[in-house]
Amino acid sequence: MLIKSNRSVGEWGTVFGDPAVATAILDRLLHHSHVITIRGDSYSLREKRRSGPL
């Protein structure tokens, strides 16, 4: 399973509206996971910039 987000793990409390719920979700998701952090512009944003002004 691949889960992708444009929010950092620290912001999930505000996304879900409850830090306790976010902590429980992250605990279950990250238990046997590999986390890969990719920095920089997204591929879609890069393509939009090439095609014209934002």
mmCIF entry with sequence, helices, sheets and N, C-alpha, C, O atoms, coordinates in Angstrom:
data_MODEL
# 
_entry.id   MODEL 
# 
_entity.id                         1 
_entity.type                       polymer 
_entity.pdbx_number_of_molecules   1 
# 
_entity_poly.entity_id                      1 
_entity_poly.type                           'polypeptide(L)' 
_entity_poly.nstd_linkage                   no 
_entity_poly.nstd_monomer                   no 
_entity_poly.pdbx_seq_one_letter_code       MLIKSNRSVGEWGTVFGDPAVATAILDRLLHHSHVITIRGDSYSLREKRRSGPL 
_entity_poly.pdbx_seq_one_letter_code_can   MLIKSNRSVGEWGTVFGDPAVATAILDRLLHHSHVITIRGDSYSLREKRRSGPL 
_entity_poly.pdbx_strand_id                 A 
# 
loop_
_entity_poly_seq.entity_id 
_entity_poly_seq.num 
_entity_poly_seq.mon_id 
_entity_poly_seq.hetero 
1 1  MET n 
1 2  LEU n 
1 3  ILE n 
1 4  LYS n 
1 5  SER n 
1 6  ASN n 
1 7  ARG n 
1 8  SER n 
1 9  VAL n 
1 10 GLY n 
1 11 GLU n 
1 12 TRP n 
1 13 GLY n 
1 14 THR n 
1 15 VAL n 
1 16 PHE n 
1 17 GLY n 
1 18 ASP n 
1 19 PRO n 
1 20 ALA n 
1 21 VAL n 
1 22 ALA n 
1 23 THR n 
1 24 ALA n 
1 25 ILE n 
1 26 LEU n 
1 27 ASP n 
1 28 ARG n 
1 29 LEU n 
1 30 LEU n 
1 31 HIS n 
1 32 HIS n 
1 33 SER n 
1 34 HIS n 
1 35 VAL n 
1 36 ILE n 
1 37 THR n 
1 38 ILE n 
1 39 ARG n 
1 40 GLY n 
1 41 ASP n 
1 42 SER n 
1 43 TYR n 
1 44 SER n 
1 45 LEU n 
1 46 ARG n 
1 47 GLU n 
1 48 LYS n 
1 49 ARG n 
1 50 ARG n 
1 51 SER n 
1 52 GLY n 
1 53 PRO n 
1 54 LEU n 
# 
_struct_asym.id          A 
_struct_asym.entity_id   1 
# 
loop_
_struct_conf.conf_type_id 
_struct_conf.id 
_struct_conf.pdbx_PDB_helix_id 
_struct_conf.beg_label_comp_id 
_struct_conf.beg_label_asym_id 
_struct_conf.beg_label_seq_id 
_struct_conf.pdbx_beg_PDB_ins_code 
_struct_conf.end_label_comp_id 
_struct_conf.end_label_asym_id 
_struct_conf.end_label_seq_id 
_struct_conf.pdbx_end_PDB_ins_code 
_struct_conf.beg_auth_comp_id 
_struct_conf.beg_auth_asym_id 
_struct_conf.beg_auth_seq_id 
_struct_conf.end_auth_comp_id 
_struct_conf.end_auth_asym_id 
_struct_conf.end_auth_seq_id 
_struct_conf.pdbx_PDB_helix_class 
_struct_conf.details 
_struct_conf.pdbx_PDB_helix_length 
HELX_P HELX_P1 AA1 VAL A 9  ? GLU A 11 ? VAL A 9  GLU A 11 5 ? 3  
HELX_P HELX_P2 AA2 TRP A 12 ? PHE A 16 ? TRP A 12 PHE A 16 1 ? 5  
HELX_P HELX_P3 AA3 PRO A 19 ? LEU A 30 ? PRO A 19 LEU A 30 1 ? 12 
HELX_P HELX_P4 AA4 TYR A 43 ? SER A 51 ? TYR A 43 SER A 51 1 ? 9  
# 
_struct_conf_type.id          HELX_P 
_struct_conf_type.criteria    ? 
_struct_conf_type.reference   ? 
# 
loop_
_atom_site.group_PDB 
_atom_site.id 
_atom_site.type_symbol 
_atom_site.label_atom_id 
_atom_site.label_alt_id 
_atom_site.label_comp_id 
_atom_site.label_asym_id 
_atom_site.label_entity_id 
_atom_site.label_seq_id 
_atom_site.pdbx_PDB_ins_code 
_atom_site.Cartn_x 
_atom_site.Cartn_y 
_atom_site.Cartn_z 
_atom_site.occupancy 
_atom_site.B_iso_or_equiv 
_atom_site.pdbx_formal_charge 
_atom_site.auth_seq_id 
_atom_site.auth_comp_id 
_atom_site.auth_asym_id 
_atom_site.auth_atom_id 
_atom_site.pdbx_PDB_model_num 
ATOM 1   N N  . MET A 1 1  ? 0.841  -1.153 0.000   1.00 0.00 ? 1  MET A N  1 
ATOM 2   C CA . MET A 1 1  ? 0.000  0.000  0.000   1.00 0.00 ? 1  MET A CA 1 
ATOM 3   C C  . MET A 1 1  ? 0.895  1.227  0.000   1.00 0.00 ? 1  MET A C  1 
ATOM 4   O O  . MET A 1 1  ? 1.894  1.285  0.717   1.00 0.00 ? 1  MET A O  1 
ATOM 5   N N  . LEU A 1 2  ? 0.537  2.172  -0.785  1.00 0.00 ? 2  LEU A N  1 
ATOM 6   C CA . LEU A 1 2  ? 1.272  3.431  -0.857  1.00 0.00 ? 2  LEU A CA 1 
ATOM 7   C C  . LEU A 1 2  ? 0.336  4.552  -0.418  1.00 0.00 ? 2  LEU A C  1 
ATOM 8   O O  . LEU A 1 2  ? -0.775 4.687  -0.932  1.00 0.00 ? 2  LEU A O  1 
ATOM 9   N N  . ILE A 1 3  ? 0.791  5.337  0.523   1.00 0.00 ? 3  ILE A N  1 
ATOM 10  C CA . ILE A 1 3  ? 0.024  6.493  0.976   1.00 0.00 ? 3  ILE A CA 1 
ATOM 11  C C  . ILE A 1 3  ? 0.869  7.723  0.739   1.00 0.00 ? 3  ILE A C  1 
ATOM 12  O O  . ILE A 1 3  ? 2.026  7.786  1.156   1.00 0.00 ? 3  ILE A O  1 
ATOM 13  N N  . LYS A 1 4  ? 0.294  8.691  0.075   1.00 0.00 ? 4  LYS A N  1 
ATOM 14  C CA . LYS A 1 4  ? 1.009  9.903  -0.304  1.00 0.00 ? 4  LYS A CA 1 
ATOM 15  C C  . LYS A 1 4  ? 0.277  11.095 0.285   1.00 0.00 ? 4  LYS A C  1 
ATOM 16  O O  . LYS A 1 4  ? -0.953 11.128 0.303   1.00 0.00 ? 4  LYS A O  1 
ATOM 17  N N  . SER A 1 5  ? 1.028  12.068 0.765   1.00 0.00 ? 5  SER A N  1 
ATOM 18  C CA . SER A 1 5  ? 0.415  13.259 1.340   1.00 0.00 ? 5  SER A CA 1 
ATOM 19  C C  . SER A 1 5  ? 1.295  14.468 1.065   1.00 0.00 ? 5  SER A C  1 
ATOM 20  O O  . SER A 1 5  ? 2.520  14.364 0.998   1.00 0.00 ? 5  SER A O  1 
ATOM 21  N N  . ASN A 1 6  ? 0.659  15.597 0.910   1.00 0.00 ? 6  ASN A N  1 
ATOM 22  C CA . ASN A 1 6  ? 1.419  16.833 0.760   1.00 0.00 ? 6  ASN A CA 1 
ATOM 23  C C  . ASN A 1 6  ? 1.587  17.531 2.103   1.00 0.00 ? 6  ASN A C  1 
ATOM 24  O O  . ASN A 1 6  ? 2.084  18.656 2.164   1.00 0.00 ? 6  ASN A O  1 
ATOM 25  N N  . ARG A 1 7  ? 1.173  16.867 3.178   1.00 0.00 ? 7  ARG A N  1 
ATOM 26  C CA . ARG A 1 7  ? 1.314  17.388 4.541   1.00 0.00 ? 7  ARG A CA 1 
ATOM 27  C C  . ARG A 1 7  ? 2.324  16.569 5.312   1.00 0.00 ? 7  ARG A C  1 
ATOM 28  O O  . ARG A 1 7  ? 2.413  15.353 5.138   1.00 0.00 ? 7  ARG A O  1 
ATOM 29  N N  . SER A 1 8  ? 3.080  17.228 6.160   1.00 0.00 ? 8  SER A N  1 
ATOM 30  C CA . SER A 1 8  ? 4.036  16.495 6.988   1.00 0.00 ? 8  SER A CA 1 
ATOM 31  C C  . SER A 1 8  ? 3.278  15.745 8.077   1.00 0.00 ? 8  SER A C  1 
ATOM 32  O O  . SER A 1 8  ? 2.133  16.077 8.384   1.00 0.00 ? 8  SER A O  1 
ATOM 33  N N  . VAL A 1 9  ? 3.910  14.749 8.651   1.00 0.00 ? 9  VAL A N  1 
ATOM 34  C CA . VAL A 1 9  ? 3.301  13.946 9.707   1.00 0.00 ? 9  VAL A CA 1 
ATOM 35  C C  . VAL A 1 9  ? 2.890  14.838 10.884  1.00 0.00 ? 9  VAL A C  1 
ATOM 36  O O  . VAL A 1 9  ? 1.871  14.584 11.526  1.00 0.00 ? 9  VAL A O  1 
ATOM 37  N N  . GLY A 1 10 ? 3.658  15.851 11.161  1.00 0.00 ? 10 GLY A N  1 
ATOM 38  C CA . GLY A 1 10 ? 3.338  16.758 12.254  1.00 0.00 ? 10 GLY A CA 1 
ATOM 39  C C  . GLY A 1 10 ? 2.071  17.572 12.045  1.00 0.00 ? 10 GLY A C  1 
ATOM 40  O O  . GLY A 1 10 ? 1.495  18.077 13.008  1.00 0.00 ? 10 GLY A O  1 
ATOM 41  N N  . GLU A 1 11 ? 1.631  17.704 10.799  1.00 0.00 ? 11 GLU A N  1 
ATOM 42  C CA . GLU A 1 11 ? 0.424  18.472 10.486  1.00 0.00 ? 11 GLU A CA 1 
ATOM 43  C C  . GLU A 1 11 ? -0.843 17.623 10.489  1.00 0.00 ? 11 GLU A C  1 
ATOM 44  O O  . GLU A 1 11 ? -1.937 18.169 10.354  1.00 0.00 ? 11 GLU A O  1 
ATOM 45  N N  . TRP A 1 12 ? -0.730 16.317 10.637  1.00 0.00 ? 12 TRP A N  1 
ATOM 46  C CA . TRP A 1 12 ? -1.891 15.446 10.535  1.00 0.00 ? 12 TRP A CA 1 
ATOM 47  C C  . TRP A 1 12 ? -2.901 15.702 11.640  1.00 0.00 ? 12 TRP A C  1 
ATOM 48  O O  . TRP A 1 12 ? -4.090 15.452 11.437  1.00 0.00 ? 12 TRP A O  1 
ATOM 49  N N  . GLY A 1 13 ? -2.481 16.185 12.791  1.00 0.00 ? 13 GLY A N  1 
ATOM 50  C CA . GLY A 1 13 ? -3.408 16.514 13.866  1.00 0.00 ? 13 GLY A CA 1 
ATOM 51  C C  . GLY A 1 13 ? -4.400 17.578 13.457  1.00 0.00 ? 13 GLY A C  1 
ATOM 52  O O  . GLY A 1 13 ? -5.582 17.490 13.793  1.00 0.00 ? 13 GLY A O  1 
ATOM 53  N N  . THR A 1 14 ? -3.936 18.580 12.738  1.00 0.00 ? 14 THR A N  1 
ATOM 54  C CA . THR A 1 14 ? -4.839 19.627 12.265  1.00 0.00 ? 14 THR A CA 1 
ATOM 55  C C  . THR A 1 14 ? -5.671 19.154 11.075  1.00 0.00 ? 14 THR A C  1 
ATOM 56  O O  . THR A 1 14 ? -6.805 19.599 10.897  1.00 0.00 ? 14 THR A O  1 
ATOM 57  N N  . VAL A 1 15 ? -5.122 18.265 10.270  1.00 0.00 ? 15 VAL A N  1 
ATOM 58  C CA . VAL A 1 15 ? -5.867 17.737 9.125   1.00 0.00 ? 15 VAL A CA 1 
ATOM 59  C C  . VAL A 1 15 ? -7.076 16.938 9.605   1.00 0.00 ? 15 VAL A C  1 
ATOM 60  O O  . VAL A 1 15 ? -8.176 17.100 9.077   1.00 0.00 ? 15 VAL A O  1 
ATOM 61  N N  . PHE A 1 16 ? -6.878 16.078 10.603  1.00 0.00 ? 16 PHE A N  1 
ATOM 62  C CA . PHE A 1 16 ? -7.963 15.259 11.124  1.00 0.00 ? 16 PHE A CA 1 
ATOM 63  C C  . PHE A 1 16 ? -8.775 15.975 12.200  1.00 0.00 ? 16 PHE A C  1 
ATOM 64  O O  . PHE A 1 16 ? -9.808 15.463 12.632  1.00 0.00 ? 16 PHE A O  1 
ATOM 65  N N  . GLY A 1 17 ? -8.330 17.135 12.633  1.00 0.00 ? 17 GLY A N  1 
ATOM 66  C CA . GLY A 1 17 ? -9.070 17.899 13.624  1.00 0.00 ? 17 GLY A CA 1 
ATOM 67  C C  . GLY A 1 17 ? -8.883 17.435 15.052  1.00 0.00 ? 17 GLY A C  1 
ATOM 68  O O  . GLY A 1 17 ? -9.443 18.027 15.975  1.00 0.00 ? 17 GLY A O  1 
ATOM 69  N N  . ASP A 1 18 ? -8.096 16.376 15.248  1.00 0.00 ? 18 ASP A N  1 
ATOM 70  C CA . ASP A 1 18 ? -7.884 15.841 16.598  1.00 0.00 ? 18 ASP A CA 1 
ATOM 71  C C  . ASP A 1 18 ? -6.515 15.165 16.637  1.00 0.00 ? 18 ASP A C  1 
ATOM 72  O O  . ASP A 1 18 ? -6.313 14.144 15.979  1.00 0.00 ? 18 ASP A O  1 
ATOM 73  N N  . PRO A 1 19 ? -5.586 15.717 17.390  1.00 0.00 ? 19 PRO A N  1 
ATOM 74  C CA . PRO A 1 19 ? -4.248 15.122 17.453  1.00 0.00 ? 19 PRO A CA 1 
ATOM 75  C C  . PRO A 1 19 ? -4.242 13.676 17.948  1.00 0.00 ? 19 PRO A C  1 
ATOM 76  O O  . PRO A 1 19 ? -3.400 12.888 17.518  1.00 0.00 ? 19 PRO A O  1 
ATOM 77  N N  . ALA A 1 20 ? -5.163 13.311 18.843  1.00 0.00 ? 20 ALA A N  1 
ATOM 78  C CA . ALA A 1 20 ? -5.212 11.927 19.349  1.00 0.00 ? 20 ALA A CA 1 
ATOM 79  C C  . ALA A 1 20 ? -5.601 10.951 18.239  1.00 0.00 ? 20 ALA A C  1 
ATOM 80  O O  . ALA A 1 20 ? -5.041 9.859  18.145  1.00 0.00 ? 20 ALA A O  1 
ATOM 81  N N  . VAL A 1 21 ? -6.555 11.344 17.405  1.00 0.00 ? 21 VAL A N  1 
ATOM 82  C CA . VAL A 1 21 ? -6.971 10.497 16.277  1.00 0.00 ? 21 VAL A CA 1 
ATOM 83  C C  . VAL A 1 21 ? -5.831 10.373 15.274  1.00 0.00 ? 21 VAL A C  1 
ATOM 84  O O  . VAL A 1 21 ? -5.555 9.281  14.778  1.00 0.00 ? 21 VAL A O  1 
ATOM 85  N N  . ALA A 1 22 ? -5.172 11.480 14.976  1.00 0.00 ? 22 ALA A N  1 
ATOM 86  C CA . ALA A 1 22 ? -4.049 11.447 14.043  1.00 0.00 ? 22 ALA A CA 1 
ATOM 87  C C  . ALA A 1 22 ? -2.927 10.558 14.566  1.00 0.00 ? 22 ALA A C  1 
ATOM 88  O O  . ALA A 1 22 ? -2.321 9.811  13.797  1.00 0.00 ? 22 ALA A O  1 
ATOM 89  N N  . THR A 1 23 ? -2.644 10.628 15.862  1.00 0.00 ? 23 THR A N  1 
ATOM 90  C CA . THR A 1 23 ? -1.607 9.791  16.461  1.00 0.00 ? 23 THR A CA 1 
ATOM 91  C C  . THR A 1 23 ? -1.967 8.318  16.350  1.00 0.00 ? 23 THR A C  1 
ATOM 92  O O  . THR A 1 23 ? -1.101 7.496  16.050  1.00 0.00 ? 23 THR A O  1 
ATOM 93  N N  . ALA A 1 24 ? -3.218 7.970  16.583  1.00 0.00 ? 24 ALA A N  1 
ATOM 94  C CA . ALA A 1 24 ? -3.659 6.579  16.483  1.00 0.00 ? 24 ALA A CA 1 
ATOM 95  C C  . ALA A 1 24 ? -3.554 6.072  15.047  1.00 0.00 ? 24 ALA A C  1 
ATOM 96  O O  . ALA A 1 24 ? -3.101 4.951  14.815  1.00 0.00 ? 24 ALA A O  1 
ATOM 97  N N  . ILE A 1 25 ? -3.966 6.885  14.092  1.00 0.00 ? 25 ILE A N  1 
ATOM 98  C CA . ILE A 1 25 ? -3.877 6.503  12.681  1.00 0.00 ? 25 ILE A CA 1 
ATOM 99  C C  . ILE A 1 25 ? -2.423 6.304  12.283  1.00 0.00 ? 25 ILE A C  1 
ATOM 100 O O  . ILE A 1 25 ? -2.077 5.297  11.666  1.00 0.00 ? 25 ILE A O  1 
ATOM 101 N N  . LEU A 1 26 ? -1.563 7.269  12.638  1.00 0.00 ? 26 LEU A N  1 
ATOM 102 C CA . LEU A 1 26 ? -0.148 7.166  12.281  1.00 0.00 ? 26 LEU A CA 1 
ATOM 103 C C  . LEU A 1 26 ? 0.511  5.965  12.955  1.00 0.00 ? 26 LEU A C  1 
ATOM 104 O O  . LEU A 1 26 ? 1.358  5.308  12.350  1.00 0.00 ? 26 LEU A O  1 
ATOM 105 N N  . ASP A 1 27 ? 0.138  5.674  14.181  1.00 0.00 ? 27 ASP A N  1 
ATOM 106 C CA . ASP A 1 27 ? 0.694  4.530  14.884  1.00 0.00 ? 27 ASP A CA 1 
ATOM 107 C C  . ASP A 1 27 ? 0.415  3.245  14.118  1.00 0.00 ? 27 ASP A C  1 
ATOM 108 O O  . ASP A 1 27 ? 1.304  2.406  13.971  1.00 0.00 ? 27 ASP A O  1 
ATOM 109 N N  . ARG A 1 28 ? -0.786 3.086  13.640  1.00 0.00 ? 28 ARG A N  1 
ATOM 110 C CA . ARG A 1 28 ? -1.151 1.879  12.911  1.00 0.00 ? 28 ARG A CA 1 
ATOM 111 C C  . ARG A 1 28 ? -0.535 1.838  11.517  1.00 0.00 ? 28 ARG A C  1 
ATOM 112 O O  . ARG A 1 28 ? -0.142 0.772  11.042  1.00 0.00 ? 28 ARG A O  1 
ATOM 113 N N  . LEU A 1 29 ? -0.450 2.985  10.865  1.00 0.00 ? 29 LEU A N  1 
ATOM 114 C CA . LEU A 1 29 ? 0.125  3.028  9.519   1.00 0.00 ? 29 LEU A CA 1 
ATOM 115 C C  . LEU A 1 29 ? 1.639  2.813  9.516   1.00 0.00 ? 29 LEU A C  1 
ATOM 116 O O  . LEU A 1 29 ? 2.176  2.152  8.626   1.00 0.00 ? 29 LEU A O  1 
ATOM 117 N N  . LEU A 1 30 ? 2.316  3.369  10.504  1.00 0.00 ? 30 LEU A N  1 
ATOM 118 C CA . LEU A 1 30 ? 3.774  3.384  10.485  1.00 0.00 ? 30 LEU A CA 1 
ATOM 119 C C  . LEU A 1 30 ? 4.424  2.206  11.207  1.00 0.00 ? 30 LEU A C  1 
ATOM 120 O O  . LEU A 1 30 ? 5.651  2.101  11.218  1.00 0.00 ? 30 LEU A O  1 
ATOM 121 N N  . HIS A 1 31 ? 3.640  1.327  11.804  1.00 0.00 ? 31 HIS A N  1 
ATOM 122 C CA . HIS A 1 31 ? 4.190  0.240  12.615  1.00 0.00 ? 31 HIS A CA 1 
ATOM 123 C C  . HIS A 1 31 ? 5.207  -0.612 11.845  1.00 0.00 ? 31 HIS A C  1 
ATOM 124 O O  . HIS A 1 31 ? 6.310  -0.836 12.342  1.00 0.00 ? 31 HIS A O  1 
ATOM 125 N N  . HIS A 1 32 ? 4.867  -1.082 10.669  1.00 0.00 ? 32 HIS A N  1 
ATOM 126 C CA . HIS A 1 32 ? 5.781  -1.891 9.855   1.00 0.00 ? 32 HIS A CA 1 
ATOM 127 C C  . HIS A 1 32 ? 6.028  -1.219 8.501   1.00 0.00 ? 32 HIS A C  1 
ATOM 128 O O  . HIS A 1 32 ? 6.071  -1.893 7.471   1.00 0.00 ? 32 HIS A O  1 
ATOM 129 N N  . SER A 1 33 ? 6.187  0.079  8.503   1.00 0.00 ? 33 SER A N  1 
ATOM 130 C CA . SER A 1 33 ? 6.293  0.828  7.249   1.00 0.00 ? 33 SER A CA 1 
ATOM 131 C C  . SER A 1 33 ? 7.702  1.325  6.995   1.00 0.00 ? 33 SER A C  1 
ATOM 132 O O  . SER A 1 33 ? 8.542  1.385  7.893   1.00 0.00 ? 33 SER A O  1 
ATOM 133 N N  . HIS A 1 34 ? 7.926  1.673  5.765   1.00 0.00 ? 34 HIS A N  1 
ATOM 134 C CA . HIS A 1 34 ? 9.130  2.388  5.347   1.00 0.00 ? 34 HIS A CA 1 
ATOM 135 C C  . HIS A 1 34 ? 8.659  3.768  4.911   1.00 0.00 ? 34 HIS A C  1 
ATOM 136 O O  . HIS A 1 34 ? 7.789  3.883  4.048   1.00 0.00 ? 34 HIS A O  1 
ATOM 137 N N  . VAL A 1 35 ? 9.218  4.796  5.492   1.00 0.00 ? 35 VAL A N  1 
ATOM 138 C CA . VAL A 1 35 ? 8.829  6.162  5.159   1.00 0.00 ? 35 VAL A CA 1 
ATOM 139 C C  . VAL A 1 35 ? 9.882  6.743  4.231   1.00 0.00 ? 35 VAL A C  1 
ATOM 140 O O  . VAL A 1 35 ? 11.074 6.735  4.535   1.00 0.00 ? 35 VAL A O  1 
ATOM 141 N N  . ILE A 1 36 ? 9.424  7.244  3.104   1.00 0.00 ? 36 ILE A N  1 
ATOM 142 C CA . ILE A 1 36 ? 10.310 7.878  2.129   1.00 0.00 ? 36 ILE A CA 1 
ATOM 143 C C  . ILE A 1 36 ? 9.854  9.323  1.991   1.00 0.00 ? 36 ILE A C  1 
ATOM 144 O O  . ILE A 1 36 ? 8.718  9.588  1.598   1.00 0.00 ? 36 ILE A O  1 
ATOM 145 N N  . THR A 1 37 ? 10.730 10.243 2.311   1.00 0.00 ? 37 THR A N  1 
ATOM 146 C CA . THR A 1 37 ? 10.412 11.661 2.215   1.00 0.00 ? 37 THR A CA 1 
ATOM 147 C C  . THR A 1 37 ? 11.053 12.212 0.951   1.00 0.00 ? 37 THR A C  1 
ATOM 148 O O  . THR A 1 37 ? 12.261 12.089 0.750   1.00 0.00 ? 37 THR A O  1 
ATOM 149 N N  . ILE A 1 38 ? 10.245 12.813 0.114   1.00 0.00 ? 38 ILE A N  1 
ATOM 150 C CA . ILE A 1 38 ? 10.718 13.399 -1.141  1.00 0.00 ? 38 ILE A CA 1 
ATOM 151 C C  . ILE A 1 38 ? 10.533 14.900 -1.031  1.00 0.00 ? 38 ILE A C  1 
ATOM 152 O O  . ILE A 1 38 ? 9.434  15.370 -0.740  1.00 0.00 ? 38 ILE A O  1 
ATOM 153 N N  . ARG A 1 39 ? 11.571 15.639 -1.257  1.00 0.00 ? 39 ARG A N  1 
ATOM 154 C CA . ARG A 1 39 ? 11.516 17.100 -1.159  1.00 0.00 ? 39 ARG A CA 1 
ATOM 155 C C  . ARG A 1 39 ? 11.526 17.703 -2.556  1.00 0.00 ? 39 ARG A C  1 
ATOM 156 O O  . ARG A 1 39 ? 12.027 17.098 -3.504  1.00 0.00 ? 39 ARG A O  1 
ATOM 157 N N  . GLY A 1 40 ? 10.974 18.885 -2.669  1.00 0.00 ? 40 GLY A N  1 
ATOM 158 C CA . GLY A 1 40 ? 10.984 19.602 -3.934  1.00 0.00 ? 40 GLY A CA 1 
ATOM 159 C C  . GLY A 1 40 ? 9.595  19.690 -4.534  1.00 0.00 ? 40 GLY A C  1 
ATOM 160 O O  . GLY A 1 40 ? 8.619  19.218 -3.951  1.00 0.00 ? 40 GLY A O  1 
ATOM 161 N N  . ASP A 1 41 ? 9.519  20.295 -5.694  1.00 0.00 ? 41 ASP A N  1 
ATOM 162 C CA . ASP A 1 41 ? 8.245  20.465 -6.385  1.00 0.00 ? 41 ASP A CA 1 
ATOM 163 C C  . ASP A 1 41 ? 7.686  19.116 -6.832  1.00 0.00 ? 41 ASP A C  1 
ATOM 164 O O  . ASP A 1 41 ? 8.430  18.196 -7.172  1.00 0.00 ? 41 ASP A O  1 
ATOM 165 N N  . SER A 1 42 ? 6.373  19.024 -6.821  1.00 0.00 ? 42 SER A N  1 
ATOM 166 C CA . SER A 1 42 ? 5.731  17.822 -7.319  1.00 0.00 ? 42 SER A CA 1 
ATOM 167 C C  . SER A 1 42 ? 5.868  17.771 -8.835  1.00 0.00 ? 42 SER A C  1 
ATOM 168 O O  . SER A 1 42 ? 6.124  18.788 -9.480  1.00 0.00 ? 42 SER A O  1 
ATOM 169 N N  . TYR A 1 43 ? 5.698  16.589 -9.391  1.00 0.00 ? 43 TYR A N  1 
ATOM 170 C CA . TYR A 1 43 ? 5.790  16.415 -10.838 1.00 0.00 ? 43 TYR A CA 1 
ATOM 171 C C  . TYR A 1 43 ? 4.714  17.233 -11.536 1.00 0.00 ? 43 TYR A C  1 
ATOM 172 O O  . TYR A 1 43 ? 4.988  17.879 -12.547 1.00 0.00 ? 43 TYR A O  1 
ATOM 173 N N  . SER A 1 44 ? 3.491  17.213 -11.008 1.00 0.00 ? 44 SER A N  1 
ATOM 174 C CA . SER A 1 44 ? 2.402  17.953 -11.656 1.00 0.00 ? 44 SER A CA 1 
ATOM 175 C C  . SER A 1 44 ? 2.637  19.458 -11.603 1.00 0.00 ? 44 SER A C  1 
ATOM 176 O O  . SER A 1 44 ? 2.332  20.162 -12.566 1.00 0.00 ? 44 SER A O  1 
ATOM 177 N N  . LEU A 1 45 ? 3.169  19.957 -10.505 1.00 0.00 ? 45 LEU A N  1 
ATOM 178 C CA . LEU A 1 45 ? 3.465  21.384 -10.409 1.00 0.00 ? 45 LEU A CA 1 
ATOM 179 C C  . LEU A 1 45 ? 4.563  21.774 -11.406 1.00 0.00 ? 45 LEU A C  1 
ATOM 180 O O  . LEU A 1 45 ? 4.497  22.837 -12.023 1.00 0.00 ? 45 LEU A O  1 
ATOM 181 N N  . ARG A 1 46 ? 5.551  20.926 -11.554 1.00 0.00 ? 46 ARG A N  1 
ATOM 182 C CA . ARG A 1 46 ? 6.627  21.185 -12.507 1.00 0.00 ? 46 ARG A CA 1 
ATOM 183 C C  . ARG A 1 46 ? 6.081  21.253 -13.938 1.00 0.00 ? 46 ARG A C  1 
ATOM 184 O O  . ARG A 1 46 ? 6.495  22.112 -14.716 1.00 0.00 ? 46 ARG A O  1 
ATOM 185 N N  . GLU A 1 47 ? 5.159  20.358 -14.285 1.00 0.00 ? 47 GLU A N  1 
ATOM 186 C CA . GLU A 1 47 ? 4.568  20.356 -15.621 1.00 0.00 ? 47 GLU A CA 1 
ATOM 187 C C  . GLU A 1 47 ? 3.707  21.609 -15.848 1.00 0.00 ? 47 GLU A C  1 
ATOM 188 O O  . GLU A 1 47 ? 3.696  22.154 -16.952 1.00 0.00 ? 47 GLU A O  1 
ATOM 189 N N  . LYS A 1 48 ? 2.991  22.065 -14.824 1.00 0.00 ? 48 LYS A N  1 
ATOM 190 C CA . LYS A 1 48 ? 2.183  23.270 -14.952 1.00 0.00 ? 48 LYS A CA 1 
ATOM 191 C C  . LYS A 1 48 ? 3.063  24.492 -15.214 1.00 0.00 ? 48 LYS A C  1 
ATOM 192 O O  . LYS A 1 48 ? 2.715  25.370 -16.003 1.00 0.00 ? 48 LYS A O  1 
ATOM 193 N N  . ARG A 1 49 ? 4.212  24.528 -14.532 1.00 0.00 ? 49 ARG A N  1 
ATOM 194 C CA . ARG A 1 49 ? 5.135  25.655 -14.719 1.00 0.00 ? 49 ARG A CA 1 
ATOM 195 C C  . ARG A 1 49 ? 5.698  25.670 -16.146 1.00 0.00 ? 49 ARG A C  1 
ATOM 196 O O  . ARG A 1 49 ? 5.904  26.735 -16.728 1.00 0.00 ? 49 ARG A O  1 
ATOM 197 N N  . ARG A 1 50 ? 5.940  24.491 -16.695 1.00 0.00 ? 50 ARG A N  1 
ATOM 198 C CA . ARG A 1 50 ? 6.473  24.419 -18.066 1.00 0.00 ? 50 ARG A CA 1 
ATOM 199 C C  . ARG A 1 50 ? 5.440  24.862 -19.090 1.00 0.00 ? 50 ARG A C  1 
ATOM 200 O O  . ARG A 1 50 ? 5.790  25.455 -20.110 1.00 0.00 ? 50 ARG A O  1 
ATOM 201 N N  . SER A 1 51 ? 4.165  24.578 -18.823 1.00 0.00 ? 51 SER A N  1 
ATOM 202 C CA . SER A 1 51 ? 3.132  24.867 -19.810 1.00 0.00 ? 51 SER A CA 1 
ATOM 203 C C  . SER A 1 51 ? 2.660  26.313 -19.802 1.00 0.00 ? 51 SER A C  1 
ATOM 204 O O  . SER A 1 51 ? 2.013  26.748 -20.755 1.00 0.00 ? 51 SER A O  1 
ATOM 205 N N  . GLY A 1 52 ? 2.963  27.060 -18.765 1.00 0.00 ? 52 GLY A N  1 
ATOM 206 C CA . GLY A 1 52 ? 2.544  28.460 -18.751 1.00 0.00 ? 52 GLY A CA 1 
ATOM 207 C C  . GLY A 1 52 ? 2.539  29.014 -17.343 1.00 0.00 ? 52 GLY A C  1 
ATOM 208 O O  . GLY A 1 52 ? 2.898  28.319 -16.392 1.00 0.00 ? 52 GLY A O  1 
ATOM 209 N N  . PRO A 1 53 ? 2.132  30.269 -17.210 1.00 0.00 ? 53 PRO A N  1 
ATOM 210 C CA . PRO A 1 53 ? 2.127  30.905 -15.888 1.00 0.00 ? 53 PRO A CA 1 
ATOM 211 C C  . PRO A 1 53 ? 1.089  30.264 -14.971 1.00 0.00 ? 53 PRO A C  1 
ATOM 212 O O  . PRO A 1 53 ? 0.043  29.794 -15.419 1.00 0.00 ? 53 PRO A O  1 
ATOM 213 N N  . LEU A 1 54 ? 1.400  30.258 -13.687 1.00 0.00 ? 54 LEU A N  1 
ATOM 214 C CA . LEU A 1 54 ? 0.467  29.717 -12.686 1.00 0.00 ? 54 LEU A CA 1 
ATOM 215 C C  . LEU A 1 54 ? -0.538 30.741 -12.273 1.00 0.00 ? 54 LEU A C  1 
ATOM 216 O O  . LEU A 1 54 ? -1.399 30.460 -11.439 1.00 0.00 ? 54 LEU A O  1 
# 
